[in-house]
Amino acid sequence: MKKLIFLGVFTLLLSIYILCYECSATLDYLYLSEEKQVVDFYVDVIDAYGKPLDKCFVTIIHLSDDGPIRLSGSLIHRGDPLRVIIPRRRVATYEGRDVYASVNLLIDACTEDHQVGGRALTIDPANLKWPIDVESVQIRLAKINLSSVYSVAQSQIEQQFSPPPPGYMTTNYSYTPVLEYSIWTSIYAKTQHPIGSKVRVECKKRLYNAATGEIISPWFSEGCTEVTMDSGVISDEHTGEKKYTLYFEFKYIYKTEWVMTAPPLAYEIVYAADTSGDPRSLKRTSESWSGNLPGHPYYYITPQGYTREIAVSGGVNYIWSVSVSFSIGYPYAVSLGLGVSVSTTPAPQAKLIIRAGSWQQGYVIRTETPDGTYRKSYSNWSTG
């Protein structure tokens, strides 16, 4: 009987302790600044042979405006979370909902026998429960041979010199294409990129041996980062037998870093940084256009005298490329192309606005796009 009473009292006290602990943890988050967000990441790591790893070294890095910042990193066992605190910057209110700047992260995983993997991951705080939420990500590793040297093409010979030592960083700004559209006579177009709309830019990485300076892999895609518009951009209305391309100027960062637990393996990384003043600048270029409609299966019909607003959406593949160059110091330089698309996150969307003037009777405007996104479009008069 005494044992049962003791067991009952012990169970009650244990339950009270757990409840108090959970309440205390909850209260801690109640005092968390609204400009911060807690995220528990569950990282599932698959080795180079297709098997789940029971333990692996994982690092979570914020690809910030100030350069890559390590948020967390440790040897984790399968099923263990990695907790990080990310910024939560509100930039606008859209249709009664707060719009936040995307947070760009790099998840790196590696083993001591030089199995390496990673991916850039974009987090939208608007999609998270505040103050704490959970995210899951899977990383597939590849076996790296430190003795193999990647042979670059002759046109890239300037990149064969040894990269800067791990820890080097430099920046550059580059005009990045965000919209392309072709229009004809008596067809009027204007563009809108509201505050909070987003542009997605490819992130690239390359591995090298920091001990010998030898490059051991080509540049490869590590996913993408998102740039959030901090000011709205609305163009004037224009016409003409032209193809127009709209460019925003974004900040790009180049950084060299060690692969944790796997020296002398290191990497170069290039990414578009989300700043608090995007886009810094913009421009629109034009060139002549034949007027021939390609005959794409995705299209809108706009009658004479009407105006149509077309939402520009994201797609599966990158549609443009931006050339980014970094002058690091003789004799080493970096120049590479990054893919660009429009984000698909639930934020204010970019728009292409087409207004139909007057034309021959029976004609309407046909606005075509190759993939349904209208990031690239062609508008001309047609009988149907």
NUTORBA-285752 format. One record per atom (N, C-alpha, C): residue in three letters; x, z, y. Coordinates in steps of 0.001 Angstrom, whole numbers, plus 500000, padded with zeros to 6 digits. Atoms other than C-alpha are relative to their C-alpha. Layout:
# NUTORBA-285752
ALAXZY/...
***
This chain:
# NUTORBA-285752
MET500839500000498801/MET500000500000500000/MET500879500000501255/LYS499103499932498852/LYS502817500926502397/LYS500713498663500216/LYS499338501299499899/LYS504542497640501568/LYS499083498969500636/LEU500955500953499436/LEU501373495715502399/LEU499818500227501499/ILE500143499677498579/ILE501002497583505717/ILE501236499530500767/PHE498752500418499352/PHE504669496976506531/PHE500055498485500161/LEU499992501448499963/LEU504348493285505655/LEU499033499473501065/GLY500990500421499010/GLY501207493015507785/GLY500500500217501417/VAL499469499695498667/VAL502861494695510784/VAL501131499039500361/PHE498876500916499762/PHE505997492554510398/PHE499504498606500349/THR500566501332499742/THR503937489357510263/THR499375499934501389/LEU500630499953498688/LEU501983490432513353/LEU501046499960501105/LEU498941499961498984/LEU505149491237515317/LEU500724498652500105/LEU499337501301500005/LEU506762487938514235/LEU499144498965500731/SER500914500937499338/SER503681486024515391/SER499998500213501504/ILE499967499690498563/ILE503727487834518756/ILE501295499506500621/TYR498699500449499490/TYR507440487066519152/TYR500021498483500190/ILE500018501467499914/ILE506949483349518409/ILE499113499545501145/LEU500919500348498925/LEU503979483205520772/LEU500637500254501359/CYS499356499678498727/CYS505927484919523535/CYS501136499024500299/TYR498897500946499818/TYR508912482614522960/TYR499481498661500476/GLU500577501278499618/GLU506730479523523178/GLU499441500066501410/CYS500539499839498646/CYS505007480871526300/CYS501126500000501019/SER498859499947499098/SER508387481611527849/SER500576498613500232/ALA499480501362499881/ALA509593478085527098/ALA499081499159500863/THR500966500756499196/THR506398476661528570/THR500104500385501456/LEU499884499549498622/LEU506784478804531678/LEU501248499438500663/ASP498786500590499447/ASP510342477510532079/ASP499731498607500540/TYR500292501355499586/TYR509002473974532270/TYR499008499962501152/LEU500935499960498880/LEU506270475018534679/LEU500738500050501326/TYR499203499894498781/TYR509021475737537200/TYR500977498833500154/LEU499151501172499891/LEU510770472397536561/LEU499554499159501191/SER500320500838498856/SER510966470227539659/SER499217498774499558/GLU500766501208500308/GLU508478467363539736/GLU500872498757500045/GLU499072501125499967/GLU511494465135540314/GLU500857499926498738/LYS499272499995501268/LYS512770465910536796/LYS499026499871498827/GLN500792500180501213/GLN511488465024533320/GLN500871500346498798/VAL499294499657501236/VAL512539466539529977/VAL499547499049498894/VAL500299500911501108/VAL512763464124527035/VAL500814500422498784/ASP499330499761501275/ASP513575464956523422/ASP500104498671499247/PHE499777501264500691/PHE515130461905521754/PHE500289500244498518/TYR499742500004501436/TYR514926461468517996/TYR500647498655499672/VAL499222501218500222/VAL517642458951517102/VAL500201499807498498/ASP499857500354501414/ASP517440457315513679/ASP501152499006499890/VAL498794500824500068/VAL520882455893512830/VAL500129499391498602/ILE499814500746501239/ILE521341453206510149/ILE501437499511499964/ASP498592500391500041/ASP524904452567508970/ASP500154498495499771/ALA499717501431500114/ALA526579449170508603/ALA499544499421498669/TYR500403500461501328/TYR525398448991504991/TYR498494500149499775/GLY501456499929500076/GLY521722449566505765/GLY499442501328499548/LYS500457498696500462/LYS521543453229504767/LYS499866500986501162/PRO500135498983498946/PRO520236456058506984/PRO501138501016499908/LEU498926499014499968/LEU522993458432508075/LEU499429501401500153/ASP500441498608499897/ASP522521462176507567/ASP500535500658501264/LYS499447499467498753/LYS524769462906510534/LYS500817498925500692/CYS499315501016499217/CYS526314460900513345/CYS500206500546501406/PHE499785499602498621/PHE527764461354516813/PHE499191499080500902/VAL500884500776499125/VAL525196460245519412/VAL500188500463501437/THR499861499725498578/THR525616460022523174/THR498874499308500763/ILE501017500581499133/ILE522894459454525764/ILE500563499953501417/ILE499370500241498704/ILE524129457972529051/ILE498975499420500958/HIS500859500546498948/HIS522218457379532270/HIS500755498875500711/LEU499404501141499316/LEU523043453893533574/LEU499496500018501448/SER500506499695498660/SER522631455050537150/SER500625499111501056/ASP499464500686498829/ASP523307453649540602/ASP501444500428500264/ASP498643499479499801/ASP526459455815540670/ASP500925499701498834/GLY499223500288501194/GLY527680454459537347/GLY499461500747498801/PRO500462499304501197/PRO527203455628533756/PRO500284501500500070/ILE499882498540499979/ILE526574459397533611/ILE499550500547498652/ARG500346499441501307/ARG526657461231530291/ARG499038501163500162/LEU501018498951499944/LEU523524463331529846/LEU500083500951498822/SER499940499171501209/SER524009464572526297/SER500839499271498968/GLY499227500599501077/GLY526252464015523324/GLY500459501053499012/SER499583499040501022/SER526877465773520040/SER499866499382498622/LEU500192500374501393/LEU527101465453516301/LEU498609500481499595/ILE501365499603500355/ILE523464465410515227/ILE499729499699498535/HIS500476500240501349/HIS521878465685511814/HIS498668499264500071/ARG501208500815500017/ARG519046463424510830/ARG498765500889500238/GLY501199499240499665/GLY515803464668512377/GLY500171500968501140/ASP499749499111498860/ASP517495466710515105/ASP499797499229501308/PRO500178500677498715/PRO516473465897518681/PRO501197500226500914/LEU499055499823498908/LEU518802465377521616/LEU499179500121501279/ARG500800499753498804/ARG517310466875524780/ARG500766499589501253/VAL499394500402498739/VAL518010465298528167/VAL498989500219501128/ILE500835499929498801/ILE516673465688531690/ILE500286498757500826/ILE499850501250499268/ILE516062462417533530/ILE499301500108501356/PRO500666499964498685/PRO515100461745537168/PRO498586499432499921/ARG501407500434499947/ARG511445461197538063/ARG499701499682501471/ARG500099500387498596/ARG511331459241541316/ARG498761499143500236/ARG501229500747499711/ARG507915458182542583/ARG500264499031501147/VAL499744501002498970/VAL508036454948544581/VAL498720499491500663/ALA501238500537499431/ALA504361454069545161/ALA498809500540499222/THR501257499754500702/THR500737454593544216/THR499282498669499863/TYR500620501297500277/TYR499007451635542576/TYR498727500210499196/GLU501307499850500640/GLU495292451582541717/GLU499771501445499559/GLY500217498584500261/GLY495197455376541917/GLY500990500637499047/ARG499009499486500956/ARG498207455798539631/ARG501378499988500637/ASP498643499928499483/ASP501694456941540564/ASP500909499016499259/VAL499027500926500558/VAL504414454351540022/VAL501390500601500203/TYR498680499380499956/TYR507901455631539180/TYR501092498955499754/ALA498838500842500275/ALA511325454025539190/ALA500374500148498524/SER499568499961501396/SER512435453088535686/SER501335500734499888/VAL498736499306500281/VAL515234455195534178/VAL500704499237498886/ASN499257500815500956/ASN517880453131532391/ASN501022500852499260/LEU499128499184500842/LEU519677454786529494/LEU500775499122499027/LEU499224500615501072/LEU522364453787527019/LEU500117501019498877/ILE499885499129501182/ILE522113455307523532/ILE501128499453499151/ASP498836500408500797/ASP525473455118521751/ASP500105500874498759/ALA499784499258501244/ALA526150456103518149/ALA501278499488499347/CYS498774500423500653/CYS529417456068516207/CYS500407501013498937/THR499433499142501035/THR531257457490513223/THR501524499951500116/GLU498551499938499910/GLU534902458421512731/GLU500681498807499342/ASP499406501165500657/ASP535473455360510523/ASP499658498705500740/HIS500185501142499105/HIS534657453042513460/HIS498764499166499665/GLN501314500638499999/GLN531045452239512729/GLN499361500309501357/VAL500425499856498611/VAL529567451645516172/VAL498684499264500221/GLY501249500661499633/GLY526137450828517589/GLY499424500595501263/GLY500619499488498784/GLY524053451218520699/GLY498895499088500486/ARG500995500834499344/ARG521240449932522845/ARG499637500592501347/ALA500515499565498709/ALA520123450064526432/ALA498502500195499855/LEU501403499634500142/LEU516726451693526719/LEU499444500358501370/THR500634499716498722/THR514405451733529730/THR498824500939499790/ILE501068499015500066/ILE512129454744530216/ILE499215499971501304/ASP500866499938498830/ASP509168454655532600/ASP499346501375500027/PRO500580498655499954/PRO508307458252533619/PRO498475500011500086/ALA501460500065499904/ALA504726457103534294/ALA499353500025498622/ASN500539500031501361/ASN504310456724530522/ASN500289501266499219/LEU499642498761500692/LEU505587460219529685/LEU499101501149500430/LYS500699498756499658/LYS503771463541529540/LYS500993500912500724/TRP499128499112499228/TRP505227465826532178/TRP499573501441499737/PRO498561500122499700/PRO507184468074532031/PRO500869499606498821/ILE499172500286501170/ILE508314467315528459/ILE499272499028499092/ASP500567500953500937/ASP507784464456526039/ASP501069499594498996/VAL499129500386501114/VAL509319462827522971/VAL500135498478499963/GLU499744501416500206/GLU510912459404522439/GLU500801499817498719/SER499260500321501222/SER512210457795519243/SER500709498665500171/VAL499233501237499913/VAL514873455109518923/VAL500822499847498728/GLN499180500275501177/GLN516675453448516022/GLN501240499218500413/ILE498725500648499715/ILE520343452416516182/ILE500589499483498693/ARG499350500590501172/ARG521967450040513690/ARG501487499851500304/LEU498557500020499787/LEU525749450404513331/LEU500644498756499394/ALA499189501085500542/ALA528358447720512721/ALA501419500516499799/LYS498639499591500293/LYS531790448185511184/LYS500974499202500869/ILE499064500642499092/ILE534562447445513709/ILE501406500059499418/ASN498622500088500472/ASN538003446272512615/ASN500925499961501222/LEU499148499900498818/LEU540519447400515236/LEU501137498983499998/SER498864500918500066/SER543127444921514000/SER499595498557500251/SER500433501380499779/SER540972441807514527/SER499886499736501496/VAL500001500367498586/VAL541378440047517861/VAL499030498841500197/TYR500959501062499708/TYR538545437971519316/TYR500668498912500833/SER499399501124499287/SER539712434509520412/SER498997499416500980/VAL500904500540498988/VAL538067433526523689/VAL500315498530500237/ALA499814501410499713/ALA537591429931524758/ALA501031499823501118/GLN498984500277498989/GLN540202428268526956/GLN499455500221501412/SER500603499823498679/SER537747428394529888/SER499917501462500395/GLN500055498572499725/GLN537794432177529586/GLN501387500634499898/ILE498646499520500234/ILE541575432477529387/ILE500361501154500932/GLU499669498940499055/GLU541636434716532476/GLU499517501355499508/GLN500535498741500487/GLN539719437329530482/GLN500813500550498823/GLN499245499548501151/GLN542365437647527755/GLN500992501097500342/PHE499103498918499638/PHE544496440051529739/PHE499343501334499682/SER500511498691500400/SER544129443723528909/SER498996500532501014/PRO500972499379499093/PRO540989445352530374/PRO500585501276500595/PRO499556498725499421/PRO541442448369532642/PRO499829501132498995/PRO500132498870500930/PRO541877451703530846/PRO498614500623500096/PRO501313499347499966/PRO538730453673529918/PRO499850500916501205/GLY500265499206498811/GLY537150455280532968/GLY500021499196501285/TYR499964500851498809/TYR537609452353535351/TYR498593499509500342/MET501308500498499582/MET534550451284537397/MET500112499232501304/THR500110500742498757/THR533767448704540056/THR498593499432500098/THR501360500494499781/THR530610447203541575/THR500036498667500739/ASN500153501236499253/ASN529371443940542993/ASN498507499749500178/TYR501382500417499798/TYR526142442525544413/TYR499886498520499688/SER500179501396500356/SER524709439265543159/SER498542499610500189/TYR501363500513499865/TYR521678437151543993/TYR499470499606498624/THR500569500107501339/THR519420437177540943/THR498680499245500053/PRO501258500751499961/PRO516677434588540261/PRO498853500815499393/VAL501139499222500501/VAL513252436228539860/VAL498737499165499875/LEU501200500835500075/LEU510752433362540265/LEU500369498559500337/GLU499768501423499754/GLU510766429556540089/GLU498664499270499920/TYR501284500701499986/TYR507848427283541026/TYR500164498677500744/SER499951501330499408/SER507358423611541879/SER498605499629500498/ILE501298500356499416/ILE504579422340544183/ILE500083498626500648/TRP500078501349499450/TRP503407419039545692/TRP499288500020501347/THR500630500148498697/THR501911417732548912/THR498585500564500011/SER501325499397499799/SER498835419606550201/SER499699501107498982/ILE500095498802500851/ILE499498422397547690/ILE500857501066500671/TYR499331498950499235/TYR500437425673549382/TYR500256501208499092/ALA499621498877500869/ALA502269428561547731/ALA500564501141500833/LYS499328498820499475/LYS503297432091548625/LYS500236500952498844/THR499658499078501079/THR504828434872546548/THR499886501438500489/GLN500094498577499708/GLN504303438617546385/GLN500707500799498918/HIS499387499016500900/HIS506482441305544809/HIS499726501367500608/PRO500392498720499394/PRO504769444644545570/PRO501021501101499743/ILE499225498795500268/ILE506481448007545852/ILE499651500500498597/GLY500217499511501353/GLY506914449300542304/GLY500053498934498927/SER499849501041501015/SER507101445912540603/SER501432500023499475/LYS498720499816500692/LYS510018445549538217/LYS500571498685499501/VAL499279501150500532/VAL512631443000537203/VAL500956500499498919/ARG499173499597501143/ARG514441443202533866/ARG501229499102499926/VAL498740500740500046/VAL518111442202533626/VAL500788500432498761/GLU499240499742501219/GLU520204441913530478/GLU501232500853500277/CYS498797499159499953/CYS522967444469529854/CYS500950499488498917/LYS499051500521500984/LYS526164443292528124/LYS501192500936499829/LYS498885499126500371/LYS529018445046526365/LYS501033499183499230/ARG498935500619500781/ARG532367444056524884/ARG500969501082499558/LEU499102498992500566/LEU534701446086522646/LEU501451499573500134/TYR498569500301499974/TYR538460446348523010/TYR500789501192499490/ASN499088498971500504/ASN541406448308521657/ASN500780500551501192/ALA499368499410498814/ALA542520450690524412/ALA501489500253499795/ALA498583499752500262/ALA545882451275522701/ALA500834498743500195/THR499258501257499905/THR546888447604522605/THR499506499102501128/GLY500590500839498969/GLY544600446144525279/GLY499346498742499479/GLU500553501220500586/GLU543333443506522839/GLU498463500052499960/ILE501458500124500090/ILE539712442323523101/ILE499643499705498555/ILE500308500150501424/ILE538103442627519659/ILE498561499574499740/SER501345500546500221/SER534577441302520228/SER499629499124501177/PRO500524500736498848/PRO532767438744522373/PRO499034500890500774/TRP501073499299499298/TRP530315439878525034/TRP498723499875499182/PHE501263500041500736/PHE527046440812523343/PHE498936500787500761/SER501106499357499297/SER523622441885524571/SER499765501398499443/GLU500286498620500390/GLU522899445613524515/GLU498595500397500455/GLY501346499714499510/GLY519300445298525729/GLY499906499647501465/CYS500172500320498583/CYS518314445419529380/CYS499787501269500815/THR500364498961499042/THR517951447586532450/THR498903499434500897/GLU501066500428499104/GLU515048447482534912/GLU500316500429501429/VAL499844499718498580/VAL515263447282538688/VAL498599500097500604/THR501312499748499414/THR512253448750540511/THR500030499691501493/MET500058500370498588/MET511241447293543873/MET499603501204500859/ASP500281498883499092/ASP511396449932546625/ASP499372499540501305/SER500697500566498849/SER509991447606549264/SER499257498759499540/GLY500761501175500366/GLY507329444936549020/GLY500550498764500688/VAL499507501272499451/VAL508338441311549547/VAL498876498982499912/ILE501051501010499934/ILE505703438781550673/ILE500553498806500768/SER499450501181499347/SER506727435239551514/SER498979499369500939/ASP500898500843499227/ASP505283432853554038/ASP499373498954499072/GLU500620501073500779/GLU503008430064552814/GLU500756498705500281/HIS499212501206499824/HIS504902426831552241/HIS499514498915499038/THR500440501129500812/THR504344423390550763/THR501140498991499907/GLY498978501034500081/GLY506194420158550081/GLY500278499604498572/GLU499656500527501327/GLU507426418102547177/GLU501319500626499556/LYS498792499208500224/LYS509884420813546212/LYS499879500914498775/LYS499887498901500966/LYS511047423175543493/LYS500670501150500725/TYR499495498823499296/TYR511567426657544927/TYR500473501048498984/THR499514498882500806/THR513605429510543462/THR500200501200500920/LEU499881498760499225/LEU513336433070544774/LEU501065500885499367/TYR498906499149500461/TYR516396435324544525/TYR499927501364500691/PHE499824498666499446/PHE516756439089545000/PHE501452500411499780/GLU498619499526500146/GLU520152440701545592/GLU500002501390499368/PHE499930498748500745/PHE520825443449543036/PHE501449500469499880/LYS498675499406500205/LYS523746445795542469/LYS500348499969498513/TYR499515500038501387/TYR525809445302539289/TYR501226500902499869/ILE498911499042500243/ILE528218447807537771/ILE500786499583498759/TYR499082500222501118/TYR531237447191535541/TYR500721501310499729/LYS499363498719500351/LYS532661450174533643/LYS500703499860498654/THR499338499887501302/THR535180450777530860/THR499897501443499533/GLU500187498649500530/GLU534732453748528542/GLU500461500060498552/TRP499662499771501411/TRP535923455258525278/TRP498740499958499147/VAL501027499772501016/VAL533796455004522162/VAL500267501388499438/MET499775498604500368/MET533374458723521451/MET500285500141498510/THR499547499669501361/THR535043460068518261/THR500667498822499290/ALA499428501154500685/ALA536468456609517550/ALA501170499381500772/PRO498866500599499303/PRO539676456198519609/PRO500883499249499003/PRO499877500477498609/PRO541400453925520434/PRO498928498979500394/LEU501050500963499700/LEU538148451916520416/LEU499368500320501352/ALA500611499846498681/ALA536760451363523928/ALA499094498800500257/TYR500879501130499689/TYR534231449093525593/TYR499908499762501501/GLU500378500384498641/GLU533433447233528801/GLU498483499836500009/ILE501446500164499882/ILE529826447308530006/ILE499673499510501406/VAL500487500519498722/VAL528020445409532773/VAL498482500116500003/TYR501450499857499923/TYR524508446234533930/TYR499520499936501434/ALA500636499978498687/ALA522118445863536861/ALA499532501418500271/ALA500342498621499654/ALA521714449205538617/ALA498729500040500841/ASP501203499785499195/ASP518385450422539967/ASP500361500937501150/THR499667499184498841/THR519040451677543501/THR498711500443500691/SER501168499524499249/SER516718453364545995/SER499625499041501123/GLY500295500960498940/GLY516673450258548217/GLY499953498568499508/ASP500066501356500571/ASP515884447244546017/ASP498774499245500521/PRO498743500738500016/PRO516081444433546758/PRO500734500136501321/ARG499232499819498770/ARG518922444778549251/ARG499810498813500937/SER500197501211499222/SER518484441179550376/SER499281498983499113/LEU500680501029500777/LEU516654438022549297/LEU500213498648500653/LYS499920501361499466/LYS516704434261549718/LYS499130499081499139/ARG500775501004500730/ARG514690431215548718/ARG500687498656500172/THR499383501321499943/THR516253427883547843/THR498972498950499593/SER500912501086500367/SER514555424515547477/SER500800498761499641/GLU499413501280500358/GLU515367421171545925/GLU498870499024499695/SER501037500999500220/SER513516417921545407/SER499451500082498580/TRP500680499981501296/TRP511018417597542559/TRP499234498697499845/SER500621501299500252/SER509669414425540953/SER498482500052500028/GLY501448499872500051/GLY506135415796540701/GLY499415499820498617/ASN500492500208501364/ASN505877415070536977/ASN499667501334499340/LEU500389498793500738/LEU503918417757535130/LEU500514499891498570/PRO499421500075501344/PRO505668418605531834/PRO498968499932498881/GLY501021499986501046/GLY502371418952529961/GLY500008501262499158/HIS499970498735500729/HIS502809422616528985/HIS498579500441499618/PRO501341499622500478/PRO499898424155527014/PRO499343501120500796/TYR500557498912499205/TYR499452427113529386/TYR499810499502501436/TYR500234500511498651/TYR497806426183532671/TYR498732500602500602/TYR501199499661499227/TYR495264427039535387/TYR499555498760500773/ILE500569501060499179/ILE492927424628537186/ILE499426500634501266/THR500501499497498719/THR492257425254540897/THR499367498848500781/PRO500663501081499252/PRO489658423082542731/PRO500475499949501451/GLN499657500164498591/GLN490248421747546229/GLN499250501032500845/GLY500605499026499109/GLY489614424331548930/GLY500002501428499482/TYR499978498660500583/TYR490209427341546625/TYR501437500542499958/THR498709499317500128/THR493018429883546314/THR500006500795498702/ARG499886499262501268/ARG494259431339543029/ARG501217500914500039/GLU498895499064500153/GLU496386434462542500/GLU500397500058498528/ILE499515500050501380/ILE498506434140539359/ILE500992501140499788/ALA499096498893500313/ALA500107437284537918/ALA501206499477499232/VAL498759500363500691/VAL503726436810536888/VAL500317501118499018/SER499816498966501031/SER504281438626533607/SER501322499824499281/GLY498759500049500762/GLY507161439367531284/GLY499822499217498720/GLY500022500723501268/GLY508059437505528121/GLY500983500586499017/VAL499119499489501049/VAL509938438031524892/VAL501457499666500307/ASN498629500449499767/ASN513007436047525935/ASN500328499952501484/TYR499563500163498619/TYR515054435917529106/TYR499862498527500380/ILE500277501377499604/ILE514242432805531111/ILE501044499443500961/TRP498944500455499095/TRP517030432659533707/TRP501294500717499660/SER498720499316500132/SER520668433591533854/SER500610500183501371/VAL499276499733498757/VAL522564435208536698/VAL501479500155499650/SER498565499896500217/SER526328434825536914/SER500548501158500834/VAL499467498814499331/VAL528041438121537748/VAL501514500019499831/SER498543500006500035/SER531716438318538643/SER500555501286500600/PHE499309498809499497/PHE534060441256539161/PHE501481499683500126/SER498571500162499779/SER537515440981540688/SER500645501366499835/ILE499501498675500358/ILE539292443867539031/ILE501453500186500421/GLY498577499911499646/GLY542856443072539989/GLY500817499086499111/TYR499203500973500740/TYR545380440468538966/TYR500734500667498845/PRO500562501316500301/PRO545546439166536328/PRO498622500072499324/TYR501235499851500765/TYR542269440528534912/TYR498784499797500893/ALA501263500212499292/ALA538801439376536011/ALA498898499853498963/VAL501147500106500905/VAL535332439405534472/VAL498931499145500656/SER501109500819499537/SER532631436773534856/SER499134499668498797/LEU500877500260501131/LEU529599436481532610/LEU498574499792500480/GLY501398500251499683/GLY525968435419532539/GLY499100501047499375/LEU500975499024500485/LEU523115437912532216/LEU498609499398500091/GLY501364500506499987/GLY519553436991531295/GLY499111500831500908/VAL500898499346499055/VAL516766437825533754/VAL498563499665499653/SER501432500241500177/SER513007438221533285/SER499240500991500857/VAL500852499056499286/VAL510067440044534822/VAL499546501062499028/SER500357498886500880/SER509190443462533418/SER498559499925499541/THR501354499947500537/THR506125444027531256/THR499394501393500133/THR500519498641499891/THR505675447688532157/THR498749500031500862/PRO501246499931499225/PRO502271448761533567/PRO500252500455501428/ALA499686499730498599/ALA503286448560537218/ALA499405498861500813/PRO500485501119499188/PRO502248446383540169/PRO500709498711499604/GLN499418501251500468/GLN502787442772539150/GLN500330499061501152/ALA499690501081499084/ALA504491439990541020/ALA498904498941499895/LYS501050501017499988/LYS502122437197542034/LYS500502498708500635/LEU499848501310499396/LEU502303433487542725/LEU498609499593500472/ILE501313500322499426/ILE499458432502545061/ILE499980498521500369/ILE500127501440499802/ILE498408428830544995/ILE498717499702500772/ARG501171500413499219/ARG496079427419547672/ARG499887498484499984/ALA500229501440500089/ALA494560423979547192/ALA499492499463501332/GLY500468500681498798/GLY494299421793550290/GLY499038498885499629/SER500891501140500264/SER492488418440550398/SER500794498866499369/TRP499385501115500695/TRP493260415520548112/TRP498920498990499670/GLN500978501023500373/GLN491527412502546613/GLN498852500613499196/GLN501181499482500692/GLN488030413045545268/GLN500219499988498483/GLY499884499893501451/GLY487930414210541660/GLY501292500641499525/TYR498727499392500383/TYR491400415755541739/TYR499962501521500180/VAL499837498549499930/VAL492221419436541091/VAL501484500308499805/ILE498610499586500231/ILE495480421399540975/ILE500123500529498574/ARG499658499485501330/ARG496940421950537531/ARG501339500727500127/THR498778499172499940/THR499488424810537441/THR500412500344498583/GLU499541499847501386/GLU501494424784534203/GLU501178500967499902/THR498846499148500295/THR503957427215532638/THR500358499819498530/PRO499614500260501396/PRO505977426853529409/PRO499637501098499014/ASP500165498896500955/ASP505292430311527948/ASP498889500978500355/GLY501100499112499642/GLY502239431841529618/GLY500356501099500969/THR499575498909499119/THR504281434100531910/THR499940499623501481/TYR499976500530498631/TYR504321431905535065/TYR501229500465500789/ARG498727499756499334/ARG507864433013535815/ARG500614498686500446/LYS499602501349499624/LYS508519429257535914/LYS498744499142499908/SER501267500747500015/SER505634426958536895/SER500122498696500768/TYR500058501316499371/TYR504722423450538051/TYR498551499766500421/SER501350500233499482/SER501711422627540262/SER499910498627500654/ASN500229501299499380/ASN500430419139541067/ASN498548499599499805/TRP501358500499500096/TRP497209417209541501/TRP499790499270498685/SER500315500583501298/SER495512416096538325/SER498491499768499916/THR501434500231500200/THR492185414717537149/THR499425500950498950/GLY500524499037500976/GLY491863417536534612/GLY501099500744499298/
***
